[in-house]
Amino acid sequence: MKPIGNIRRSQVLSGNGPGAIIDFRGDGGAPLSVVAAGLEAWDQLSARQGLLNDQRIVHEPLQSRLGVRGFRLPPVGQESFGNIKRDRLLPAYRFPDWHVCPKCDLLQRSRSWGNETDKPELFCPVCSTGRGRRAKNVFVVPVRFVVTCLDGHLQDFPWLSWPRHSEGCTRKKPLKLKGEGSGLKGLRVHCTECMAERDLDGALSPGTLKTMKIRCDGLQPWLKSEGCECTNEPVAIQRGASNAYFPVIASALDVPPFGGSFREQLEEFWGDLTELDDPEQLPRYVRQRIHPIWPDQSVTADQLTSRIKALLAVLASDSADLRLNEHMMLCSGSLQDEEFPEFKISPQQIPELLQDFLSNLVSVDRLREVRALRGFTRLSPAEAEDRNAKIAPLSREKLNWLPAIEVRGEGIFVNFASDKVIKWENDEAVKARAAAAHAAAKRSWEEHNGSERPFPMEVSPRFLLVHTTAHALAERLSLDSGYSTASIRERLYVSAGQNGMCGFLLYTSAPDSDGTLGGLSRKGRADELAPILFGALREMEWCSSDPLCSTGILSLSEGSGSAACHCCTFVPETSCEHFNRHLDRGLLVGTPQNPSLGFFCTLLENGN
């Protein structure tokens, strides 16, 4: 194993996890391209494998949802075993295999280039001069193009098949990749045997490889596994393209009833409690094993049983995510008779200006979030609600752990007034505008995923309201709180029905155990948030791209007619749960044709 570079621990979950193509620079600036290895390779480089590894974290409700027994942090620092200490390494394999010499234009596989012992850099033996310290190596460059498919398979571009070879060409002599102009048309693949040439114009276009009868071999080079039968159409992309890797993240906050002192006191018995064959055995187990040694004897065995049942119910719930419990705790506050060190909130009085529109305003002083990497997709991101997405695996076999990180921070929770929302979302004009956005999102989904699987979410008026307000407030908060827009993340709480969720959490976080400095949560105080939110809505009334944005012309690629673009509502994609999709400021502030369409239209009319 040859060390090639460094990445931050958090980058493993934000785009450099198993299966991702990562670029590095070696000695002398030599370019290196690798694919991050799967989870089995993590264990091969660890003295303590699986969940015996000391770099692990726990979040029981999230573990239950994902069907694992724990999470492991990406390896950092040194590991000791016996009298030996060694660096923890994140394994990777060279990919793509083809490289080109920038001097003589030769295009060959990695085995055909020169290399030095214990060094990962490859060089051209023909163009390099000198030896030892006087050597001037000409390092070869990884090719720019790779081939993938909707299942996340990955293989080299078909360089040998690309030129239109003459009949009888054995294809045993090397190729050349000549740069003779700008763009793909200026790149030509040349066969040194039959002298056939072909430029790369159209190489990235859909259907090109299918026309050449190139098929997907079902390869997963990050797992070092054999290919499999794949019926997907292969697609050529640039190896550093934004659609080469979309991590699929599952996250959860530490909220009551977990994460408190009560759960810590049950640690000795927790394994037995979660593995009881019959739930009816719980009262007897508590009465015989736990209650006799419980520190607070004023608590009866029945009360103790009831609280334990509440914990086990959260784990047993088959809800799609844990946000229902998070939303309930953010609205109601933490339990008063127990300490929760990772969940501290300060409910605020609703400002008079916003009393008709909001039901809860909470300054979140401290929170802990665990983010686990479930897998990844290529070509198009998976919807957050899609539990059946085609996710490429992180390991050859399903393991009892997943990679994850934990972050701590602070934020602001805003919940909308349900009566006001229900009245507004039943307006016919509002329903028609949201229906157009839903139909457009569904069409886009089917273009990338086919019609076999149903569109996994509903783009409702409520969802558009919550999502767009979160973006508007995040943009304004970045000017007042001292945090950049990229460091403020959203967490949406939306569900249908009379008592459905309708709110959002904006938060900032850091992997340090001390969290952040409190600048964002202070802006959640009643006297500070009202002018910030009002100012954010005022900014949504006009976009520098209007009238194109307000009339929906800028969203013609999806055909939704929604008013949203980079000039008004888009934030960095790492901050948004839906990759800047499903937004419409028209449902916040109205449109020039119909100002009453906006949820906040009366606020803006009566405000100063």
VEXFI-119790 format. One record per residue (C-alpha): x, y, z. Coordinates in steps of 0.2 Angstrom, whole numbers, plus 5000, padded with zeros to 4 digits. Example, Ala and Ser with C-alpha at 12.3 -4.5 7.8 and 13.67 -1.06 7.14 Angstrom:
<rs>
5062 4978 5039
5068 4995 5036
</rs>
This chain:
<rs>
5000 5000 5000
5008 5017 4994
5002 5033 5003
4996 5045 4990
4988 5060 4999
4976 5066 5012
4957 5070 5013
4947 5076 5028
4937 5064 5037
4921 5073 5033
4925 5072 5014
4922 5053 5015
4904 5056 5017
4902 5072 5006
4909 5065 4990
4924 5054 4992
4917 5038 4999
4919 5021 4993
4917 5021 4974
4921 5039 4972
4935 5044 4959
4948 5055 4968
4962 5065 4961
4979 5068 4970
4996 5075 4966
5011 5064 4969
5029 5069 4969
5034 5082 4957
5016 5086 4954
5012 5069 4946
4993 5067 4943
4985 5052 4951
4968 5046 4950
4960 5033 4961
4944 5025 4966
4941 5024 4985
4940 5006 4990
4925 4997 4998
4922 4993 5017
4931 4976 5016
4947 4985 5012
4945 4996 5027
4946 4980 5038
4961 4973 5029
4971 4988 5034
4964 4988 5052
4970 4978 5067
4953 4978 5074
4940 4974 5062
4921 4978 5061
4914 4985 5076
4928 4980 5087
4937 4995 5080
4939 5009 5092
4934 5023 5080
4916 5020 5081
4900 5029 5085
4882 5025 5091
4865 5031 5086
4853 5017 5090
4837 5023 5082
4847 5027 5065
4855 5010 5067
4838 5002 5068
4832 5011 5053
4847 5005 5042
4848 4988 5049
4866 4989 5056
4873 4987 5074
4884 5002 5073
4894 5015 5064
4913 5017 5060
4922 5033 5058
4933 5035 5043
4951 5030 5049
4961 5045 5056
4977 5045 5066
4987 5031 5072
4982 5013 5077
4992 5003 5091
4992 4984 5092
5005 4976 5103
5021 4986 5102
5018 4992 5085
5010 5009 5079
5005 5013 5062
4995 5026 5052
4977 5022 5049
4974 5023 5030
4959 5024 5019
4962 5012 5004
4960 5016 4986
4964 5008 4969
4971 5016 4953
4957 5021 4941
4956 5024 4927
4969 5011 4920
4972 5021 4904
4985 5035 4904
4992 5047 4891
5010 5055 4890
5008 5074 4888
5024 5074 4878
5023 5060 4865
5004 5057 4866
5005 5039 4869
4989 5031 4876
4992 5015 4886
4986 5005 4901
4995 5007 4917
5006 4991 4916
5014 4998 4900
5022 5014 4909
5037 5015 4920
5036 5016 4939
5048 5017 4954
5047 5004 4968
5035 5010 4982
5030 5025 4972
5013 5026 4964
5018 5039 4950
5019 5032 4932
5031 5040 4919
5034 5038 4901
5051 5028 4899
5053 5035 4881
5052 5054 4886
5060 5053 4903
5079 5057 4904
5093 5053 4916
5093 5042 4931
5094 5043 4950
5094 5061 4956
5097 5068 4939
5081 5060 4932
5068 5071 4924
5053 5060 4923
5039 5064 4912
5024 5059 4922
5009 5052 4912
4991 5058 4915
4975 5048 4919
4963 5049 4904
4948 5061 4907
4934 5049 4902
4926 5034 4910
4910 5024 4907
4896 5021 4920
4878 5017 4921
4863 5020 4932
4867 5005 4943
4884 5014 4947
4895 5002 4938
4912 5009 4932
4924 5004 4918
4937 5011 4907
4932 5021 4891
4933 5009 4876
4949 5017 4869
4954 5002 4858
4937 5002 4850
4935 5020 4847
4946 5023 4831
4938 5015 4815
4952 5003 4812
4956 4996 4795
4952 4978 4791
4966 4967 4797
4972 4978 4811
4978 4968 4825
4976 4983 4838
4992 4977 4846
5002 4993 4843
4999 5007 4855
4987 5021 4853
4990 5040 4853
4978 5054 4860
4982 5070 4851
4976 5087 4856
4975 5097 4840
4961 5110 4844
4948 5115 4857
4934 5104 4864
4931 5086 4861
4933 5088 4842
4951 5093 4845
4955 5077 4854
4959 5063 4841
4963 5045 4845
4976 5038 4833
4980 5020 4830
4999 5018 4826
4997 5002 4817
4983 5006 4804
4984 5025 4806
4965 5026 4808
4960 5041 4818
4944 5047 4826
4940 5063 4836
4930 5062 4852
4916 5073 4847
4900 5065 4853
4909 5053 4864
4899 5060 4879
4882 5060 4870
4868 5048 4875
4867 5033 4864
4885 5034 4857
4892 5019 4866
4876 5009 4862
4878 5013 4844
4895 5006 4845
4888 4990 4853
4898 4994 4869
4889 4986 4884
4891 4988 4902
4902 4975 4910
4894 4977 4927
4912 4981 4935
4914 4988 4952
4932 4992 4953
4931 4999 4971
4926 4981 4977
4938 4972 4966
4924 4960 4961
4920 4951 4945
4908 4959 4933
4890 4954 4932
4876 4955 4919
4870 4972 4917
4856 4978 4905
4859 4997 4907
4865 5008 4894
4883 5013 4896
4886 5032 4897
4903 5040 4895
4907 5054 4907
4922 5065 4913
4929 5057 4928
4928 5073 4938
4910 5077 4933
4898 5082 4946
4887 5067 4941
4900 5054 4944
4896 5052 4962
4881 5056 4973
4882 5050 4991
4866 5043 4999
4866 5049 5016
4855 5045 5031
4855 5056 5046
4847 5058 5062
4848 5070 5077
4851 5066 5095
4834 5070 5103
4824 5063 5118
4820 5049 5123
4838 5043 5117
4854 5052 5122
4850 5056 5140
4855 5050 5157
4841 5038 5158
4847 5028 5143
4865 5028 5150
4859 5020 5166
4852 5006 5156
4868 5002 5147
4871 4986 5157
4854 4979 5152
4852 4986 5135
4858 4971 5125
4845 4960 5134
4831 4973 5132
4833 4974 5113
4834 4955 5111
4819 4949 5121
4810 4936 5112
4793 4941 5119
4789 4959 5123
4777 4953 5136
4793 4947 5146
4798 4966 5148
4788 4970 5164
4795 4954 5173
4813 4957 5167
4812 4975 5174
4804 4970 5190
4817 4956 5193
4833 4963 5186
4833 4982 5184
4821 4989 5197
4830 4981 5212
4846 4990 5208
4839 5006 5201
4847 5022 5209
4830 5031 5212
4819 5019 5222
4805 5032 5221
4802 5026 5203
4790 5011 5203
4794 4996 5192
4778 5000 5181
4785 5018 5178
4802 5011 5174
4794 4999 5162
4784 5012 5153
4799 5023 5150
4809 5008 5143
4794 5004 5132
4795 5022 5125
4813 5019 5120
4810 5002 5112
4795 5009 5103
4806 5021 5094
4818 5007 5088
4803 4996 5083
4794 5009 5073
4794 5006 5054
4793 5024 5050
4803 5029 5034
4814 5041 5045
4815 5048 5063
4809 5065 5059
4792 5063 5067
4800 5061 5084
4813 5075 5081
4799 5087 5075
4788 5083 5091
4803 5086 5102
4808 5102 5094
4790 5108 5096
4787 5103 5113
4805 5104 5121
4815 5091 5130
4810 5082 5146
4812 5092 5161
4817 5078 5173
4832 5072 5163
4848 5079 5157
4851 5078 5138
4869 5085 5135
4867 5084 5116
4850 5092 5114
4847 5109 5122
4834 5121 5115
4826 5137 5120
4808 5140 5114
4805 5158 5109
4789 5168 5110
4782 5171 5092
4785 5189 5087
4769 5199 5085
4773 5202 5066
4773 5183 5063
4760 5176 5075
4748 5172 5061
4760 5162 5051
4771 5153 5064
4767 5141 5078
4784 5138 5085
4801 5147 5085
4815 5138 5094
4833 5143 5096
4843 5126 5096
4858 5129 5107
4866 5112 5105
4863 5097 5094
4872 5082 5088
4869 5074 5071
4875 5057 5065
4877 5056 5046
4879 5038 5039
4884 5034 5021
4871 5021 5014
4879 5020 4997
4879 5031 4981
4872 5034 4964
4879 5040 4948
4872 5051 4934
4857 5057 4945
4855 5059 4963
4842 5049 4973
4827 5057 4981
4829 5059 5000
4812 5049 5002
4816 5035 4990
4819 5020 5001
4820 5009 4985
4833 5019 4975
4846 5010 4964
4860 5013 4976
4877 5006 4972
4885 4996 4987
4899 5000 4998
4904 4982 5001
4903 4965 4992
4893 4958 5006
4881 4967 5018
4890 4971 5034
4884 4975 5051
4891 4993 5051
4892 5008 5039
4904 5023 5039
4897 5038 5048
4903 5054 5056
4895 5064 5070
4894 5083 5071
4889 5095 5084
4881 5113 5082
4867 5124 5084
4853 5131 5074
4835 5138 5072
4819 5128 5071
4804 5136 5063
4786 5128 5063
4772 5135 5053
4754 5138 5059
4744 5123 5054
4727 5132 5052
4735 5145 5041
4744 5132 5030
4729 5121 5028
4718 5136 5022
4731 5142 5010
4736 5125 5003
4718 5121 4998
4717 5137 4987
4714 5131 4969
4727 5142 4962
4740 5136 4974
4735 5118 4971
4737 5120 4952
4754 5128 4954
4760 5114 4965
4753 5101 4954
4762 5108 4939
4778 5107 4949
4775 5089 4955
4771 5083 4937
4787 5091 4931
4797 5083 4944
4789 5066 4940
4793 5068 4922
4812 5072 4926
4812 5057 4938
4805 5045 4924
4818 5051 4912
4832 5046 4923
4824 5031 4932
4811 5024 4920
4793 5022 4925
4794 5005 4933
4796 5013 4951
4784 5026 4956
4790 5044 4960
4795 5043 4978
4788 5059 4985
4774 5072 4983
4779 5090 4978
4764 5098 4988
4761 5116 4992
4766 5113 5010
4783 5105 5004
4786 5120 4992
4782 5132 5006
4794 5124 5019
4808 5121 5007
4808 5138 4999
4806 5148 5015
4821 5138 5022
4832 5143 5007
4826 5161 5008
4830 5162 5027
4847 5153 5025
4853 5166 5012
4848 5181 5024
4855 5172 5039
4872 5171 5031
4873 5190 5030
4869 5192 5049
4876 5177 5058
4894 5176 5051
4892 5159 5044
4893 5156 5025
4878 5149 5015
4888 5134 5012
4889 5130 5031
4871 5132 5035
4861 5116 5031
4843 5113 5030
4832 5099 5038
4814 5098 5032
4799 5092 5042
4785 5089 5030
4770 5077 5030
4752 5078 5025
4737 5078 5035
4728 5089 5048
4742 5086 5061
4756 5084 5048
4773 5091 5050
4776 5108 5043
4793 5116 5048
4812 5116 5045
4828 5117 5055
4842 5128 5049
4859 5123 5058
4877 5124 5057
4889 5110 5064
4907 5105 5065
4915 5088 5069
4923 5095 5085
4916 5089 5101
4914 5108 5106
4902 5111 5092
4900 5129 5085
4901 5146 5093
4882 5150 5095
4881 5164 5082
4867 5156 5073
4856 5151 5088
4856 5168 5094
4848 5174 5078
4833 5163 5083
4828 5174 5097
4811 5182 5094
4818 5200 5093
4831 5196 5080
4822 5183 5069
4807 5194 5064
4817 5207 5054
4828 5194 5047
4814 5183 5040
4804 5199 5034
4819 5205 5025
4822 5188 5017
4804 5188 5011
4806 5205 5004
4821 5199 4994
4811 5185 4987
4799 5198 4979
4811 5202 4966
4825 5193 4957
4838 5200 4946
4833 5188 4932
4815 5194 4932
4804 5193 4923
4811 5177 4916
4812 5169 4933
4795 5175 4940
4786 5168 4924
4795 5151 4926
4805 5153 4909
4821 5149 4918
4814 5132 4924
4809 5126 4907
4821 5112 4907
4809 5104 4920
4793 5112 4913
4787 5116 4930
4784 5135 4928
4791 5138 4946
4800 5154 4950
4817 5148 4956
4835 5151 4950
4853 5154 4955
4850 5173 4957
4836 5171 4971
4833 5154 4979
4847 5142 4975
4860 5138 4989
4876 5127 4988
4870 5109 4985
4878 5103 5001
4866 5114 5011
4851 5107 5002
4843 5090 5005
4835 5090 4987
4850 5097 4976
4840 5114 4973
4825 5105 4966
4807 5108 4971
4808 5127 4975
4795 5141 4970
4796 5158 4978
4780 5162 4969
4771 5152 4983
4779 5163 4996
4777 5180 4990
4765 5178 4975
4768 5182 4957
4766 5198 4947
4750 5191 4939
4743 5184 4956
4751 5192 4971
4738 5183 4983
4746 5167 4978
4759 5169 4991
4758 5162 5009
4766 5178 5016
4756 5190 5004
4747 5199 5019
4763 5200 5029
4771 5209 5015
4756 5220 5011
4754 5226 5030
4773 5226 5034
4784 5241 5034
</rs>
